[in-house]
Amino acid sequence: MNAYKKEVWFTIIFTILFLFSGHLGLFFSIFPVEGNLLGFPIMYIVPILSGWFGVLFLVIVAGKIGNQIDDDIEKENQDNSKIRGEGVV
Amino acid sequence: MANQVWQLSNPIIGIIVVLITFVVFYVVAYLSNRASTSVQDLYATKGGVGPITNGLAMASTYMSLATFLGVTALILRLQVPFVMLWIQFILAIPLITIIYGTSLRRMGAFSPTHFIRLRYGKEASIIAALWMILVSIMYALGQMIGIAVTFETLLGIPYMTGLFVGGILIVGYVTIGGMSGATNNAAIQMVIMALMFIIPLGAIMKAMGGTGWFFPPLLYADMVPAMLDALPTFFDYKFPTKWYFALIPALTIGALGLPHLAMRVYTSSSLRSARSAMIWFALALGLVFSATYAMGFSGVFFEYTTGIPIAPADTDKLTIILNLAYNPEWVTALVIAGAISAGLSTLSGNLLAIGALISQDIVTTLKPDLSNKTKVRLGYLSIALGGLAAVLLAIQPPKFLIVSILWAFGLAGTTNASLIIMGVWWKKANRFGAMCASAIGGIVYVVVSPFVFPKIVVSGHALTDSMGLSGGMLAVPLSFLILIVVSYITNRMPSLMSQQAITETDSLVERIHGWSDINPKRYNSIVGPLIIASIGAIVFVWAMMPWAF
């Protein structure tokens, strides 16, 4: 997959993952569940945990992939300038 | 007890703590600002801030008095739905960074409005900037109300006196500090806020009989059975799915249009540093947000288990009230200092954004020949005027301080977010689409807000309408729809679109994504905008259908 496609898909997928992670309240309003976790109702504590640690995890992964995509774009730029016969900077 | 007056019995200790806080901030601002000579320095600190400082500053700018006072107030009134509403606010900086922050930073734009000027031209940027001034003032308004309430409790003075004392102190601080002072101070303020909020909360929970006082943000499950006995409906979702869905367009997308948040991405020293800052942001924000839910829980627990009602006029003081009820006065004084820190960091971000909007995005756009010195002076004057406007609006405040802040998110989403997102990702988005989307979307949002025409509202549920949730669900998708449709149509009118402008736009969009060449296959899809326009149309229609509460 070229760097452009990676960039577009990364942005779409991570936007959806972030939205899901921060909006579990919406999910539970559609699919309510019973029961407790860590002493709290699941529909209360899971959105809170997901909105903190879930987002933190995604941020770490997104940062790594974002840096990788920057490098890929830079590499593709250099390859393109070689093809065009320009000097590589 | 209904008319109990909540204030420090000995204001001297409170005044000393607040004075020390202000002296520290003024000194840091002065030292940081000595090197600030150009207008870019004033707003963006030469892009030289490290990831930890910047991540904490991002969290601090974001965590306003709304977090410190406003959230607990609305958890008291709405309970769990408001917790669910608040959780998604952590998404702001991560989404800004992955969707457009890195692109705008690569471009050298130091505000979203600056991007709109380069991408769509002068006229569109002035429309967006005018809306953004209203957004920043409404956002600042909530902070000003919080500051006034805090000074009222601190000094036992009337709300109005608190408003003017607090307002003048803060506007003076920001005018002296600039962004350098603001960034360094914001990081310090983040640490102060976390300590002043979480440690006293632990003491409150211990006094209430909780055993998890050593980590208050998550360890209060042992209080749940007593809460369910006192208020069995506390954990109920109460509102329909549509209400929870409306949070996405109104608040999550709304946050993508807020200039003072986006500016933090640009103060990073590099793109890698901006991405590392996100980690610190999420860690710090999650910690304080979770503590806020625990404080809200404790507030409801206090009201329902002790039988001491919190008067409607006092709901915004809940955090301070709990400290007055359970902690020594010197602790409450520290909490008040933390609250003032929270208001200060966000207000400085807001006022600097207003300064940048007026001096850079409007006056300099219209009169580019102004000298650098005049621009800096104009920036300072705009900051002071913005602060004054917020003080004047706070004379007759809305019922909850957080209402004007949340309303501002929806307006930012409607008038700016669509322009930025589509502008970064779709080469075919043009200035006609941008101007129509910002102008029409913004007008629709203002018209359906209960503040302007109380009878023209979307949901009919007073709090939902005044927080801009229903208005955002209507106007934000409308704005995307208008931008896409108008751009699509006007791109097919050769008399409106010059080839030179199209080439310049194509080159700009490629460059901000890091490309050194132009490839017509990139950022040119019609499928993506078609999907967004279709979703926008569906959400718009859904928002217009009756809301069942």
Contacts between the chains, C-beta under 8 A, distances in Angstrom:
chain1	res1	chain2	res2	distance
A	4	B	519	7.6
A	4	B	521	7.9
A	4	B	522	5.1
A	7	B	513	6.7
A	10	B	98	7.6
A	11	B	98	5.8
A	11	B	99	6.3
A	11	B	425	7.7
A	14	B	98	5.5
A	15	B	95	6.6
A	15	B	98	6.9
A	15	B	99	6.5
A	18	B	91	5.2
A	18	B	94	5.7
A	18	B	95	5.8
A	18	B	98	7.7
A	19	B	91	7.1
A	19	B	248	6.6
A	19	B	252	6.8
A	21	B	91	7.8
A	22	B	87	6.0
A	22	B	88	4.1
A	22	B	90	6.1
A	22	B	91	4.3
A	22	B	252	7.0
A	23	B	87	7.9
A	23	B	88	5.5
A	23	B	244	7.3
A	23	B	247	6.8
A	23	B	248	6.5
A	23	B	252	7.5
A	24	B	87	7.7
A	25	B	81	7.8
A	25	B	83	8.0
A	25	B	84	3.1
A	25	B	85	7.8
A	25	B	87	6.7
A	25	B	88	8.0
A	25	B	237	7.4
A	25	B	244	5.2
A	25	B	247	7.8
A	26	B	84	7.9
A	26	B	241	6.8
A	26	B	244	4.1
A	26	B	245	5.8
A	26	B	247	7.2
A	26	B	248	7.5
A	28	B	237	7.1
A	29	B	237	5.4
A	29	B	239	7.7
A	29	B	240	7.4
A	29	B	241	4.5
A	29	B	243	8.0
A	29	B	244	4.6
A	30	B	241	5.5
A	32	B	237	7.5
A	38	B	218	7.6
A	38	B	221	5.8
A	39	B	221	2.5
A	39	B	222	6.7
A	39	B	224	5.9
A	40	B	221	5.4
A	40	B	224	6.1
A	41	B	224	7.9
A	41	B	235	4.7
A	43	B	235	7.0
A	43	B	237	7.0
A	44	B	80	6.1
A	44	B	83	7.3
A	44	B	235	5.2
A	47	B	83	7.8
A	47	B	84	6.1
A	47	B	87	5.5
A	48	B	83	7.1
A	48	B	87	6.3
A	48	B	218	7.8
A	48	B	290	6.0
A	48	B	293	6.3
A	51	B	87	3.6
A	51	B	88	7.0
A	51	B	90	5.6
A	51	B	286	7.0
A	51	B	289	7.3
A	52	B	90	7.1
A	52	B	282	7.6
A	52	B	286	3.1
A	52	B	287	7.5
A	52	B	289	7.0
A	52	B	290	5.9
A	53	B	286	7.1
A	55	B	90	5.2
A	55	B	91	6.8
A	55	B	94	6.5
A	55	B	282	5.2
A	55	B	286	6.9
A	56	B	279	7.0
A	56	B	282	4.4
A	56	B	283	5.9
A	56	B	286	6.3
A	58	B	94	7.0
A	59	B	94	5.2
A	59	B	278	4.7
A	59	B	279	5.4
A	59	B	281	7.7
A	59	B	282	4.7
A	60	B	279	5.8
A	62	B	94	6.7
A	62	B	97	7.8
A	62	B	98	5.6
A	62	B	275	7.4
A	62	B	278	7.5
A	63	B	275	3.7
A	63	B	276	6.4
A	63	B	278	6.2
A	63	B	279	6.6
A	66	B	97	7.7
A	66	B	98	6.6
A	66	B	102	6.8
A	66	B	271	7.6
A	66	B	275	5.4
A	67	B	271	7.6
A	67	B	272	5.6
A	67	B	275	6.4
A	70	B	102	7.9
A	70	B	271	6.3
A	70	B	514	6.2
A	73	B	513	7.0
A	73	B	514	4.3
A	73	B	515	6.4
A	74	B	514	6.8
A	77	B	514	7.5
A	77	B	515	6.4
A	77	B	516	4.5
A	77	B	517	7.2
A	80	B	516	7.4
A	80	B	517	5.5
A	81	B	516	6.9
A	81	B	517	7.8
A	84	B	517	7.8
